[in-house]
Amino acid sequence: MSHPSQESARTGCYELRFEGLYCFGRSYAFPCDADGNVQVALLSDQARSNYQRVSASVGREFLAPVKRIQPRGH
């Protein structure tokens, strides 16, 4: 059993970021856990649609995603 603060730190401070392959500055970021897993069911309809489209476009329009710590204020 994990402590609540450990769980929030594990799930609340990471993002999975997809950078555009050809368009500099074009990127999408989605909240994820420490392992890089996105809880798709918790995303808004628009974010879910974007995540599915971007995930399917890796290697064609987007680089492979990178897990990183979310910038402060997000």
C-alpha positions, 0 to 999 in steps of 0.5 A: 500500500502506498502513502497518498503523498507518494501516490500523488508524486508518482502520478501527478508530476510527469508528462509524456511529451511528443515533439513534432518531427518536421514542425519545430515547436509542434508538440503534445504533452499528456499527464502520465505516471512515473512509468510513462503510462497515460490514463487515457480514460481520465483524459477529456474527449479532445485530449483522448482524441489527440493522444490516439492520433499523435500516438499513431503518428509516431515516426511519421509526424512525431518523434517517440514520446519522452517522459519528463517532469511537468513544468511548474504551474501545469 
